[in-house]
Structures are given as C-alpha cells and as structure tokens.
Amino acid sequence: MKRMKFAHVEGHTDLTYSEDGANIITCGADGDYRVWKGYEDDDPECIRVGDEATAIAFKNKKVFVGTDMHVLQIFSHPENQTDGIVTRFTSTITHISVNKDGSKVAAGSGDMTIKVKDIYSSSKAKEIVLTGHTAPILSVSLDPKSEFLISICCWSTCGKFLATASKAGDILVWDMQTKTVVNSFQHEKKTQICNMAWNPSMTTQKEIAFCDCKGYLGLLENVTAQAEGKAKLSAKVANSLTDIGDDDAEISISQIKKDTGFTTNAEDGQDVFTGVQSYSMDFDILDDGASKINSRPSSPLAGHSRRPYQSSSKKREPFQPGSSPVHLHHRYMVWNNVGIVKCFGEEGDQSASSIEVEFHDSSIHHGLHIPNTLGHTMASLSSQALLLACPAQEDSPSRIVCVNFAAWDGHKEWATTLPLGEGALALAAGDAWVAVATSRNLLRLFSNSGLQRAMISLPGPILCLAGNGSKLFMAYHSSLGMFSEQSIGYALVGIDRKSPIGYEWLANPQTLPLGPECDLSWAGFSDEGTLATMDSSGLLQVQLRSGMWMPLLDTRQNVKGKSDHYFLIGLSELEKCVRCVLCKGARYPPTLPRPNMSLLDVRLPLCDGANEKTQLEEALIQSTLQIQLTGTLDQTGFDVDDPRDKADRLSKESLMKMFALACQAEREVRAVEVAEWMPSEQLLQLAVKYATRARKRQLANRLTEMAEQLVRDREAEETLYMEPTRSSYLSSNASNNTIDDDRDMFISTPPVLEIEDNPILQARQRKTSAFGAPAAVAVIDAGKSIRPLSQSRKNPFAKKTSDDSSSATPSPRGLAAFDQPKVTQTKPTTTGPSKENVKAKATKQPTLFGMKKAAKDSSPAPAQEMSSESQDPLPSPAQPPKTGFLLWFDQNRSQFMSDNPECNEAELVRLGAQKFKSLSEEERQKYNRKRKSSGDAEQSEETVKKTRPTLAERLSTFEA
C-alpha cells in the first residue's frame, strides 16, 4: 500500500479511473471533482459542480457526477463542461456505475432505490427503478456483460475478482472461481472506506484506488498476485487431465469449467468467464451497512448436486438501552427519563475523552463532568446513582465505578475491579442497587454504597439489562435462532434491599417476542413500572402480564422517509404518550447539536386505522387497559383518581357509540356483543332506550333480558355475601340480650361495652356498622369515646347532692326503666309551686323501696301471667324471601361441598353463582317461580306474626 495523500475535505469521498487508467478522478464534500494525472500528481485540475459532490464515474470521455441537488449530471472530458442531466432522486446519490460500452448507467441513492437509465434514449420508459432495499444504497455495480447488477461492492474489469470494504478499514479481494479471499488489506488508521475503483488498463498485477471518509486517497498494488499464481498451478493440473474422455472419465474438465462459470469461445477456443450459475453463493460482508450477497440464481440441477445453504442468525453483541454505537467518537452512553450521559472523545487519544451528565430535573442532582481516563464505554443512570464500566483488555481487567447521589457522608464515589478474565457487558441501576452482567454469564449485584451481594448465574449470554425500582429485567440469548431469526429469552427479578440474598423471580425465564428478522433495540420500563421493549422494526410493545405482550405503537407509521427512525427514550401509560427523538436518515441521534424530543401518541396497530369503528375499538381497549392499570397503581400509592374517572368515562362513551354504530349498520348481533361488555344496568337501560327509539324491538327485548339477568345475579351475590354476616349478627344480638337480662336492675347509669379491651367485639362492631344494626340494638353515640368498663362504672348507691345541679341524671336502661313510677305533670298556677320545683320533683331519683312499691302497684295482672309473658322470646328481624339462586344452592350445597372440600363458604357461593348462571333460562325461571310462591307463604306467616302483640304493647301494661 502506497502512502495516502490528501484529496478533499473531511466527508464522503468518491473516485473512479479514466478508461486508459492514466487519470484518477475524485469528488468530495467540498463540491469539486478533481482529475489526477496519476497517483503521484500533486496539482490536480479542479472543477466546481455544487456545494457537494457525492458520487462519480467515467466512461467514453464523460464524467458522471451526483450533486447535492440529488441530480445525476454529465460533464465532458477534457473540456469539463456540463452535458445534460441523466436522472433525479429524492435523496443523496451514493454511487454510480456505467456498463462496458457506456450505454447504460446505474445509480443508487439514500432513498433506497436504484435507477438504471439508457443514456442514448430520451424516453422515460427506458429508465428502470429497482426497489426492495430496507436501507440506503451503499454501492452499485454492473457486471461486464451488462446482464446483472449488484448493490454491494466493486467488480474487476475482467469479472474474475470482487473487492469489498468495511467501516473498520478492511479491504478484501475475492476470487470468483474459488469463492475464497485471495488478498486482504487494512487502512493504516482503520478509517472507514468510502469507495474503491479498479484500474482498467492493467490486465495483470491489478491495482485498486480507494478513498476514506476523511478525504484521503490511497492505492493498492498487486492485489491479485496470489490468485494468479494459484491459477497457473491449477492450469498445469488441468492440462495433465485433458486426455481423459468426458464420457468415461471420473473427472470432467468441461463440467468443472461450466460449474465455475467458464465457457469455451467457439472462434478462438479461449475460456471466457460468464458467471457462476450452477449454485448460489453466500458471502458475509464486513460492512455493517451491507447485507449478504446472493449471486445469480442457481440452475434447476443445482439442488440435486449440492445441498442449499441455510444461513442462521448471527449472535448480537450486548448493548445498553438508550445508547449509540461504541465506535462513534461523540456518542450517547445513555439517554433515559432521568437524564443524559454523553461521551466526547478524540480519535486515538483515549485520555482526552470526557463524560458529561445532564439531569432533566435539576433537583435530583447538578450536572457532572467526569474525565474518562479509564475508557468507560457503558453507563446506567437512575435517580439515585450513576454506574460506569469499561471492558476488559489484555493487560487490564474490567473496572466498575459508581457515583451515589444519596450519600451524605461525603464519599459519593466508589470503584471495584472484576476478576481477571471477566469483563462487564451490561449495566443497570435501580432502587438502592446496581447490577453488572459479565462475560462469565454472571449477574453481580451491589448496593449503592458499594456492598457486594450474592451473585446470580444467567441462563445464557447477556444481551441487555434494565432496572426500575426493585425490578431488574434481563435479556439473553436462549438459543441459536433459525433463518435469520433471533431467539432471545428474558427474565424479571425482584430485589429486596433489606436482605443480601433477597431475590425472587417475578417472571420465570421465557422467550421474548420479536418481529421477523428483527433485533431487540430497546428495553426498559414505563413511568408506571410496566415492562416494555422495542425491536428494530420500530414496534413498541408492553407486557400485560407474565408471558403476554401487546403491541402499543408502530413508530414506522409516524416517519416520512424510509431511512428515518425513532430513538426511544421512555413512555407513559397514563398520559398515553411515547418520548422519542426523530433521526432522519439514521438510527441514532447526533450529539451536537442535541435534537429535540418528540411526543408520540399511543396508537394501537389495529386494522383499518382510519375507520370510525376502529377508532372506537382502540379507545375502548386503551380505556380498559387504563382502568386495569389504575386499579393496580392505586394499591401502590399513586394518585389515579382523575385518570380512572377519565378512563371510565371514555369506556362508557366508546361502548355506547359502538352500540349505536352497530345499530345504524343493521348489525344487531354485533350490538348484542357490545352490550355484553357493558358493566352496569344503567348502560344497558340506555342501550334499551336507543334500540326502542330505533324500532329494533327484537334487540330491545334481548337487552331487557340481559339487564334483568344482570340485576338478578347481583342480588344473588349480595344476598350470599350478606348471609354469613347476618347470622353472626343475630347470634351476637341474642348474646347481648342475655347480658342485658343478667345486668343489675338497680344500676341507673347506662352500661358501657368493653370494646377496646375485646378485639372480638371490635370486629363485631365493624360488621354491624357496615351492614346496619336493627332498632333493638343500642347504638353508641359517635361523639363519645368507648372506654373500658373499669373506667366508666360508677357507684349505683352514691347519693346526689343538691349542689350537683349541672350534671344531668342519666336515664335508666334495661328493666329498671319499667320500675320507675310514671310522673304526671300538672299545669302550674300562679299560687302553686314554681317550674323549677316541678322539674326537680319530676327528675328526682326514686329510692329502692319506692321503686319496688311502684312496681307492685302498677301490676294488676297475676304474677304467673307476668312471668309467662316476660319469658316470651323477642321477635327476630323479618327475613327476606330466598331468591331462586338460594333455593337452587340449598339443594346442591352438599354436592358442592363434596366436590370442593378445600373451599370455604364464600368460595362455594362464588362457584355456585357461576354454575347457576350457566343454567338454561327455563331452569332458572323454575326456581324463580318457587321463590315467588315461598315468598307469598312467608308473607302470610309474617301477617300472622303481626297479629300477635308486640313488645311495646306488652310493656305498655306496666304504665297503667
């Protein structure tokens, strides 16, 4: 390789040879194309074509140049005057190729199209447009016979050799006969190769001119020397076998030549290379932007002679979500919801690089500027810590550095070194922990202060990590994918900060869903803590539950150009938006100037997105998901009242609009399906009204039956839940009555329940207050505190003095109320006692003798009758008649208990309700009719009970 020389300013550079090989013509980012009279020429001729020249080719004394106006122009040589326009593109022209006679020109562009134009024809039909690429065209080349075109690399003039280049500065020369690499070269600074050109005048010891992205020009000599030496040796072996006949011989020379792409010219008997047609070839190109080469289609007999090659997926290297590639000098180490970590470096000078940290919320921490002396290439940022790591080298191990923002002792930074031979591959930071995945398939966990925790063995080679709170997501290679598919597994780990080994699998290792021939490009969590991923096709999906994923947004639907992509930063489910950066013509955003962040509305990739029905379906799905999400977040302390109300309102509106749309389209079956999703009888009533006004009586009748069944089912469930509480309440009421009967009748102060000292009574009080207490139960004043009996009991025999007039005498309770004599008040006169004296007499506490005497005088009935009446049981509260479900459940209760012995009463009731719903309408109506008949019988019994004297009537005899 000769010494490289400056040709153009830094940027994309292209070059070509003149037909005689005497001149090298280059173009570059300065807008000039230059004619060099040999490689040693130091004073080339410069011709201005625009602000930038992106591609160039030469044939028949014409120079073809692609300009910054996306136009392919022709210039005459050596006059260097414009000679017309060949074609136009919508993006930058990347490469130009002209066939052997100069009649056809092919050009590739950044808009992922290739155009082939017959320059001698002015007809538009002579232009062929080739599509199908999924990335910008990097190179095009017409073969010497003008029959085939490849969009990868550079053919030699004779068609026997192929030259390829890579971003790392590698140049490979392939022998098309043996399908092997015959020579290889490397750029002296490992700079990306922009273009190459073969010297057309040299038939042997061929040379290649190339240029790099820095604007320098280089030359490779004798690139095919090794291949030609091997060819001479093969020719000697072939000549020694020419005397063997093709029919009887074991080796056929003519068949070998045919398989390798050579045919014999009938005029001069020379072998002519026509291309390999017997079987397909697959070459792995080093260039990251290029895909695999597939040569000409194989012949029908090729499948019988050679087994077709099936390519498998290539293992992807680990990456950090939200970062740009490592080979860039200025790159994003991480960009997430917390902040941005950027690395600025110099080529070849690692000590001059630095790391800058910016926070979206400055209250978390101020910005940081860290010298990157250790060569960190990975970073993870959370609201509590910044984690940095550098890969392991041959002479130095991998090193981990953490900056703890919450440290209050003045020591915020700590560092550790991984064992020799073990390198860091992926990082993650969460709530009071940081994680490092290593090359030994180990997951090492540390606290934010630097404490080491127990290690976890990974199920496979790590791909990426992501953390949020106490959750850690890991993606790994579970197996080798087939047919260019990736087989990625994932797992979710919960980390307890209070234990050094507090780990648990929140989701067992499973396969991560990806699109066809797609890679994982981003993984993380939403603002609400839901796991989310995005693949290389731009499809964003979230995890609904373990093992179930749902596509949330297709970002490709929001870009205009085919080469544009969105760089994901984060998402919010409650706000229904995705935060990302639009990258035009690239997959990663530039560091300078920093691009603006875009907000994309969540839009499910449903069919017929512009249809009104689809829009209502999407609104219903999103609102239902939000209701489910708010129910989960409400338990974790999130304020979700407003989002829940909005989602509930949107869900109801969507259901009613979908129902109306189905009725307007005469889709009554669809309308019934929508009605089945309505959660309340109020919505069903609105649907019935709409169907009635629309004169759809059959639909209205069906909806009415659905509403009635919904009401019956809810009543049954409420009754079943009320039965255990009601029975416990009745038992407690009976015990309370027994306590009242045994209480001292002479106590004038009201008894106080010992609720604070007895937890059973506390639970009973809660149940009673939840379902309401009957009138026979004494209700304690809410304004008075419930105290223990020992603190509130008073001496019943204490005498009240006349000075204690401020405190009112409490009213007697229990049977003591019946022993108190009736006090009649007379209208006071002017000469009689005053009102105060009458009130004092009326409220005077009776003595023990006086109470017994008054009770004896007010009891005209015999003692036996009194005792018999007082022993009558107290009437229980009226029980409602049993529903049809209760009648059916009482008959089948024993069967449910035998089938489900492990279930309690509430679970048996739930199973019975589900079984009762599955019965036919006729069977349910049979039990409902039984309910009605039993209800009438119970009503008659209740009427008989009402004829008996009540407790108040029996007690009124004491006042006579």
Buried (B, 14 or more C-beta within 10 A) or exposed (E): BEEBBEBBEEBBBBBBBBBEBEBBBBBBBBBBBBBBEEBEBEEBBEBEBBEBBBBBBBBEBBBBBBBBBBBBBBBEBEEBEEBEEBBEBEBBBBBBBBBBEBBBBBBBBBBBBBBBBBBEEEEEEEEEEBEEBEEBBBBBBBBBEBEEBBBBBBBBBBBBBBBBBBBBBBBBBBBBBEBEBBBEBEBEEBBBBBBBBBBBBBEEEBBBBBBBBBBBBBBBBEBBBBBBEBBEEEEEEEEEEEEEEEEEEEEBBEEEBBBBBBBEEEEEEEEEBBBBBBBBBEBEBBBEEBBEBEBBEBBEEBEEEEEEEEEEBEEBEBBBBBBBEBEEEBBBBBBBBBBBBBBBBEEEEEEEBBBBBBBEEEEEBEEBEBEBEBBBBBBBBBBBBBBBBBBBEEEEBBBBBBBBBEBEEEEBEBEBEBEEEBBBBBBBBBBBBBBBBBBBBBBBBBBBBBEEBEEBEBBBBBBBBBBBBBBBBBBBBBEEBEEBBBBBBBBBBBBEBEEEEBBEEBBEBBEBBBBEBBBBBBBBBBBBBBBBBBBBBBBBBBBBEEEEBEBBBBBBEBBEBBBBBBBBBBBBBBBBBBBBBBBEBEBBBBBEEBEEBBEBEBBBBBEEEEEEBBBBBBBBBBBBBBBEBBEEBEEEEBEBEEBBEBBBEBBBBBBBBBBBBBBEEEBBEBBBEBBEBBEEBEBBBBBBEBBBEBEBEEBBEBBBEBBEBBEBBEBBBEBBBEBBEBEBBBEBBEEBBEEEEEBEBBBBBEBBBBBBEEEEBEEBBEBBEEEEBEEEBEEBEEEEEBBBEEEBEEEEEEEEEEEEEEEEEEEBBBBBEBBBBEEEEEEEEEEEEEEEEBEEEEEEEBEEEBBEBBBEEBBEEEEEEBEEEEEEEEEEEEEEBBBBBBBBBEEBBEEBEEEEEEBEEEEBBBBBBEBBEEBEEEEBEBBBEBBEEBBEEBEEEEEEEEEEEEEEEBBEBBEE
